Amino acid sequence: MNLASVVPPEALVEPQGRYLADLMGRGVQGTADAVVLPSTVDEVAAVMRWCYDNDVPLTARGGGTGLAGGAIPVEGGVVIGFERLNKVRQFDPLLWRMHVEAGVTTGDVQRLARESGLRFPPDPGAAEISQIGGNIACNAGGPHAFKYGVTGHWVTGVEAVVPPGEIVRVGGPIRKDVAGYDVKSLLVGSEGTLGLVTAAWLRLIPAPELELPVIGLYRDADAGVSAIERVLASGVVPAAIEYLDAVTLGYSGDAYPFGIPEGAAFMVITEADGSDAEARRVAGELREALAEDAVAVHAPEAAGEVAELWRWRSGVAFAILAQRGGAYSEDIAVPLDRLRDVAVETVEIGARHGVPALSFGHAGDGNIHSTFLFEPGDEDQEQRADAACHELFELALRLGGTVTGEHGIGWLKRGQLEPQLGAAAYDLHTRLKRTFDPKGLLNPGKKL
Ligand SMILES: Cc1cc2nc3c(=O)[nH]c(=O)nc-3n(C[C@H](O)[C@H](O)[C@H](O)COP(=O)(O)OP(=O)(O)OC[C@H]3O[C@@H](n4cnc5c(N)ncnc54)[C@H](O)[C@@H]3O)c2cc1C
């Protein structure tokens, strides 16, 4: 029996380029014997059953915006894309919840919620393309994860297909459930290696009435990190705490909507939100905490200016990439008292390997995008940037952190999990993998 006999003919498409790579940016392209785009959960189950019967690897693909090579079919076989499994099964705005299929984009969920005065808080950067299934598989974060938490925090139930092709539902439209083991949380962040997410029940909240960013600019990283520590110690809860270092500001500052003042070499972006009165109170306290030792403090209030600020912040990664054409941007996360070390040592690592280096990211979560630049085609430079990344991973572990705070291990960081976890915890991971996927066919070559 061939694959064509278990799914409708329109579900099978040519294994072309866009299904074989993601946005990791290392020129890695996988191979596939078939690409399947199912429209129903039964079709997903049929594909997995066929792969299991025939010992064929199966790689899940969402929007392909992943930055760790997770969706690349590195061992061939079948790619299963979720773009046609894209129905909103149920939306209950008065109960703050939504039931969506895996292929609905993050942007569509956010828009639908917003139209009813609600918010789906996770805000990973590529929201117009990334899918809820991919967000769940990576447990994606974003700037506002500081106050609101990452994707998993907003998932109350998951429907998934697990080997050899069974449909399972854990959790649901319920806000509490301790009946079974927390399998939902095991699937969250499992990067397509334990099961295929086909749908999810999402929790929403009423959208804040007002959002007021407060931005501090400092002469150096030391002053900027001290400002972040003052914000945390002040006891107010900002929605976001981001930072951009001197090199990042040098590459992206021209487009910053409020002008980078003379002498500013480190930026801290915070945001207050809530009811009108609450947002104004928190913004006042943020301004006080950020003002000490600042070169300038900017506090835009007009909705257009606020949107412009976050649009600019979203574009920073592209401004960095445009400098040399190549950038390895990692996502280590460290305890908050080690932020200063990451900011300083990233630049030192770059200097040791002779490549431009910078850092920016979700400072409030200690989750930093340390980045090393190179010119594509210059193999030596590229290898040095890669070596810098490996030294960065060692730094993350030395500081008591993790090699990945939001992008996942994927293909890119293969081999990094065991040194981080140690032998016993790693062995537990491999036994979990075998329990879900005894033949090791789900997204092989990733995570473990
Ligand atoms: C400009 C830019 C900014 C970004 N900003 C952020 C950010 O702020 N925070 C953040 O966390 N990430 C960020 N990302 C990374 C990326 O967008 C997220 O990881 C996103 O959640 C990936 O979703 P996707 O649908 O594109 O998944 P894909 O890239 O298609 O897949 C990612 C992984 O999930 C698996 N997978 C996909 N769908 C399923 C499914 N239905 N069931 C099981 N497994 C599945 C794949 O096998 C793969 O391992 C950014 C990326 C870009 C390009």
The ligand as an ORCA input file, in Angstrom:
! r2SCAN-3c Opt
* xyz 0 1
  C      11.763     37.232     12.605
  C      11.542     36.129     13.579
  C      11.274     36.438     14.911
  C      11.045     35.421     15.837
  N      10.765     35.772     17.113
  C      10.540     34.800     18.020
  C      10.239     35.154     19.384
  O      10.166     36.323     19.750
  N      10.030     34.136     20.245
  C      10.088     32.804     19.859
  O       9.874     31.931     20.702
  N      10.375     32.464     18.590
  C      10.604     33.419     17.675
  N      10.888     33.072     16.377
  C      11.007     31.630     16.010
  C       9.734     30.998     15.433
  O       8.925     31.960     14.815
  C       8.940     30.265     16.501
  O       9.717     29.200     17.017
  C       7.609     29.691     16.003
  O       6.867     29.241     17.119
  C       7.757     28.533     15.004
  O       6.467     28.224     14.489
  P       6.306     27.605     13.035
  O       4.846     27.324     12.830
  O       6.946     28.456     12.019
  O       7.091     26.238     13.228
  P       8.122     25.482     12.259
  O       9.342     26.307     12.047
  O       7.431     24.977     11.059
  O       8.494     24.222     13.180
  C       9.157     24.396     14.394
  C       9.223     23.053     15.138
  O       7.909     22.654     15.504
  C       7.575     21.387     14.910
  N       6.167     21.475     14.537
  C       5.577     22.390     13.729
  N       4.243     22.186     13.684
  C       3.985     21.114     14.465
  C       2.803     20.405     14.831
  N       1.597     20.773     14.385
  N       2.901     19.337     15.671
  C       4.115     18.951     16.157
  N       5.269     19.580     15.837
  C       5.208     20.662     15.022
  C       8.551     21.212     13.754
  O       8.801     19.855     13.499
  C       9.785     21.913     14.293
  O      10.510     21.047     15.136
  C      11.116     34.061     15.423
  C      11.374     33.742     14.081
  C      11.591     34.757     13.176
  C      11.872     34.392     11.756
*
